[in-house]
């Protein structure tokens, strides 16, 4: 039962039994992002100042205007912002995790360099494509007025690669087998290949070490798509990162990893703004903005601005009541809170 799970010595049990702590020592802001008299959807003449160089969480009940403020209005006023949401990743039906992160070209070049074959032989979109399925790994059968049926391609064993491409190996694996390896295993497989390792390390940092290199983008969940987008932008030159509910579908242990990544970004001087309901993320923030008080036409207003510690006693905050039952101030700050 649930009480038993809370006492179990498992990863989930330890996470459930853990008490979250409030961030009582928020990092100092380096400046402010000013938004004045903005209106869209249920937001009417909203003005708010968002601190820079720290982690800000925008929270509130569903439909209160959080996403409108962060995902729509903020990028309009600060077009250099990097928006990382759970939307589609683009690409083709052949696009995969390793191609999206940018490492596939390096993998193909490695096979070509060591075998003396052209790079195109190791592409399922060019010379190396299986002639039966055209590199898709699946055979699509059109059934007229019914949905089309897809079946695994027997000619290439669903890999999408021709026999010639699969005949070439590196370290005992062919290109199709390499793409079937998960990211964590690939880190060990490509030891010494610095360019490839650098790409893969980003995937591990965002918690995607378990996905296969060749996993199709269409099979990723919304949370996985969001983390893949983050991995592709980690080494970019953006200074303002916007996240839309990044903890959706994440285990509490994965949330800890994500918070560490947010801290890493802020330590480098970046500004991180997160739309979130997760109380662990709210408790960890340096600054909080709460939208509300209700949804739709009953929302659209800023009802709280301040630190997590201040939210605990803010009478106008709806989230504060739940934060009080979920988390406690860190040791040494209880007196200041009371």
Buried (B, 14 or more C-beta within 10 A) or exposed (E): EEEEEBEEEEEEBBBBEEEBBBBBEBBEBEEEBEBEEBEBBBBEEBEBBBBBBBBBBBBBBEBBBBBBBBBBBBBEEBEEBBBBBBEEBEEEEBBBBBBBBBBBBBBBBBBBEEBEBEBBBBBBBBBBBBEBBBBBBBBEEEEEEEEEEEEEBEBBEBBBBBEEBBEBBBEEBBBBBBBBBBBBBBBEBBEEBEBBBEBBBBBBBBBBBEBBBBBBBEEBEBBBBBBBBBBBBBEEEBBBBBBBBBBBEBEBEBBBBBBEBBBEBBEEEBBBBBBBBBBBBBBBBBBBBBBBBBBEEEBBBBBBBBBBBBBBEBEEBBBBEBBBEBBBBBEEBEEEBE
